[in-house]
Amino acid sequence: MTTRYDRRGFMGFCGKSALAAGMAGAAGTLPTAAMADLLEDAPTVKLLDKDGAPLKASELAPNTTLIFNYPYVATPVMLIVLDAPTEADTQTKDGEGHTYLWQGGVGPGRNIVAYSAICAHLLSYVGHETAFLHYNTEENEFGHAKVITCCAHGSSYDPANGAKVVAGPAEYPLATVNLAYDEAEDSISATGVIGTELFKKFYDSFRQDLRSEYGRAKYRKIVTEGAVALPIDEYSEYVLEC
């Protein structure tokens, strides 16, 4: 059964948090954003429920958070169902100043969004052991509500506005995962990654953990089949709240 932990009571427990916190000191600088597009031909992958059936957009309740892996087998994504529709085609910038358009929410309510679940600050992430990022519906301990919060260092992102930084040390948004909605099937597919991407640094930092969890040859493979989207409490053993 998944257990939720308060940030202050948990930070000394998990080794991954120490690794993430130590990266800045070891490198001397924060990670640098790479160009937005990761793949020239990003895979189109249908999202599935835990039984392997297509995920039905109209059945997702507001304020739901699901986790799936895309575009690689070991890179987690947060699918968030907001409680209101979003604006479309919001202009934002990555860490190198490249401007791009965030498409906005999809689905019947235009309120379903997806972002890489790897923090743009020091790469803390949502793993099967520990979820360092989560979506706050209520005000977090840093004074912000309805944000994605990274409990490792307090970065907060606005999922209704392209995951732009609201507070904390992060300097640029989370990477966006583009979604497509099929109205006839009521299904959702992931179609690409835009915005800042830190996957190379993510792999460099957590290579041993990812190899151990996913397999030495598999962890960097592209997802080509359906991606199962699980509630965050089922995907991660420990979900940090802050």
C-alpha positions in Angstrom: 0.0 0.0 0.0 1.3 3.4 -0.9 2.3 5.7 2.0 2.4 9.5 1.8 5.2 11.2 3.7 5.6 14.8 4.9 8.7 16.3 3.2 10.5 17.2 6.4 10.0 13.8 7.9 11.2 12.0 4.8 14.2 13.8 3.4 16.7 12.0 5.6 15.3 8.6 4.6 15.7 8.4 0.9 19.1 8.1 -0.7 17.9 9.5 -4.0 17.2 12.9 -2.4 20.8 13.1 -1.2 22.0 12.4 -4.7 19.8 15.0 -6.2 20.7 17.6 -3.6 24.4 16.9 -4.1 24.4 17.5 -7.9 24.7 21.3 -7.7 27.7 21.1 -5.4 29.4 18.5 -7.5 28.9 20.3 -10.7 29.2 23.9 -9.4 26.3 25.0 -11.6 22.7 24.2 -12.4 22.0 21.9 -15.3 21.7 23.7 -18.7 18.6 23.2 -20.8 19.0 21.6 -24.2 17.0 22.3 -27.3 13.3 21.7 -27.0 12.7 18.8 -29.4 14.2 15.5 -28.2 13.2 13.2 -31.1 12.9 14.0 -34.8 10.1 11.5 -35.1 8.5 11.3 -31.7 6.4 8.1 -31.2 2.6 8.4 -31.0 1.6 6.2 -28.0 -1.9 5.6 -26.8 -2.4 5.8 -23.0 -3.9 2.8 -21.3 -5.5 2.1 -18.0 -4.0 -0.5 -15.6 -6.1 -3.3 -17.3 -4.5 -2.5 -20.7 -7.6 -0.8 -22.2 -7.5 2.7 -23.7 -7.7 5.4 -21.1 -11.1 7.1 -21.3 -10.7 10.9 -21.0 -14.3 11.5 -20.0 -13.9 9.2 -17.1 -11.0 11.0 -15.5 -12.0 13.0 -12.5 -10.7 16.6 -11.9 -7.6 16.9 -9.8 -6.5 13.3 -10.8 -2.7 12.7 -11.3 -1.6 9.7 -13.3 2.0 8.6 -14.2 3.2 7.0 -17.4 6.5 6.6 -19.0 7.3 8.4 -22.3 9.2 8.9 -24.6 11.6 6.5 -23.1 11.0 3.4 -21.0 12.5 5.1 -17.9 11.3 8.7 -18.2 8.2 9.4 -16.2 5.4 11.8 -17.2 2.7 13.4 -15.1 -0.8 13.4 -16.6 -2.9 15.9 -14.7 -6.6 16.5 -15.0 -7.2 20.1 -14.0 -10.5 21.4 -12.6 -10.9 24.0 -15.4 -10.1 24.4 -19.1 -6.8 25.9 -20.1 -5.9 28.6 -22.6 -4.5 27.3 -25.9 -1.2 28.1 -27.5 0.6 29.8 -24.7 4.0 31.2 -25.5 6.8 30.2 -23.2 10.6 29.8 -23.2 13.1 27.1 -22.3 16.3 27.6 -20.4 18.2 28.8 -23.4 15.6 31.3 -24.4 14.0 29.3 -27.2 10.4 30.3 -27.6 7.7 27.7 -28.2 4.0 27.3 -27.9 2.4 25.2 -25.2 -0.7 23.7 -26.8 -2.9 23.8 -23.7 -5.2 21.0 -22.3 -6.9 18.3 -24.3 -10.0 16.2 -23.8 -13.7 17.1 -23.7 -13.0 19.7 -21.0 -9.6 20.9 -22.5 -8.2 20.3 -19.0 -5.9 17.3 -19.4 -2.2 18.2 -19.5 1.1 16.3 -19.3 4.6 17.2 -18.3 7.9 15.3 -17.8 8.0 14.3 -14.1 11.7 15.2 -13.9 12.3 18.5 -12.1 14.0 21.2 -14.2 16.1 22.2 -11.2 18.2 19.3 -10.1 16.4 16.3 -11.8 14.5 14.9 -8.8 11.8 12.8 -10.3 8.8 10.5 -9.9 10.1 7.0 -9.5 8.6 3.7 -8.5 10.2 4.0 -5.0 9.7 7.8 -4.4 7.7 10.5 -6.0 9.5 13.8 -5.4 7.0 15.7 -7.6 3.2 15.9 -7.1 0.3 18.1 -7.9 -1.0 20.2 -5.1 -4.7 21.0 -5.1 -4.4 22.8 -1.8 -1.8 25.4 -0.8 1.7 23.8 -0.4 4.1 24.7 2.3 5.6 27.4 0.0 2.2 29.2 -0.3 1.0 28.1 -3.7 -2.0 26.0 -4.7 -2.8 24.1 -7.9 0.8 23.7 -8.8 3.2 20.9 -9.4 5.6 20.9 -6.5 9.1 19.3 -6.3 9.6 18.5 -2.6 13.3 18.1 -3.0 14.0 21.8 -3.2 10.6 23.6 -3.4 10.3 24.4 -7.1 6.7 25.0 -8.1 5.2 24.9 -11.6 1.9 26.0 -13.0 0.3 23.1 -15.0 -2.4 25.4 -16.3 0.2 27.6 -18.0 2.8 25.4 -19.6 4.4 24.4 -16.3 6.0 27.8 -16.0 7.9 28.4 -12.7 5.8 29.9 -9.9 8.4 29.7 -7.1 11.6 28.0 -6.1 15.1 27.6 -7.5 14.0 26.2 -11.0 14.7 28.7 -13.8 12.6 27.2 -16.6 9.5 25.1 -17.1 9.1 21.4 -17.0 9.3 19.7 -20.4 5.9 19.4 -22.0 4.5 16.2 -23.4 2.1 16.9 -26.2 -1.2 15.0 -26.1 -3.8 14.2 -28.8 -7.4 13.5 -28.0 -9.5 11.2 -30.2 -13.1 12.3 -29.6 -14.6 9.2 -31.3 -12.7 6.8 -29.1 -12.5 9.2 -26.1 -8.8 8.2 -25.9 -5.6 10.1 -25.3 -2.2 9.6 -27.0 1.2 11.1 -26.2 2.7 12.5 -29.4 6.0 14.2 -28.6 8.1 16.2 -26.2 8.7 20.0 -26.4 10.2 22.6 -24.2 13.2 22.1 -22.0 14.6 18.5 -21.8 17.1 17.2 -19.4 17.0 13.5 -20.4 20.7 13.2 -21.1 21.6 14.7 -17.7 18.9 12.6 -16.1 20.5 9.4 -17.5 24.0 10.5 -16.6 22.9 11.2 -13.0 20.7 8.1 -12.4 22.2 5.6 -14.8 22.9 2.9 -12.2 19.5 3.2 -10.6 17.7 3.1 -14.0 19.8 0.2 -15.2 19.0 -1.8 -12.1 15.2 -1.0 -12.3 14.6 -1.3 -16.0 17.5 -3.4 -17.4 20.9 -2.4 -18.8 19.8 -2.4 -22.4 16.1 -1.4 -21.9 16.1 1.8 -19.9 17.0 4.1 -22.8 14.7 2.5 -25.3 11.8 4.5 -26.9 8.3 3.6 -25.9 6.6 2.1 -29.0 3.5 0.4 -27.6 0.7 1.6 -25.3 1.8 3.4 -22.1 0.0 2.4 -19.0 -1.0 5.4 -16.9 -1.3 4.7 -13.1 -2.5 6.8 -10.3 0.6 8.3 -8.6 -0.2 6.4 -5.4 0.0 3.2 -7.3 3.0 4.1 -9.4 5.2 5.2 -6.5 5.7 3.5 -3.2 6.3 6.8 -1.4 4.7 10.1 -2.4 6.2 13.1 -0.8 3.9 16.0 0.1 5.1 19.5 0.9 
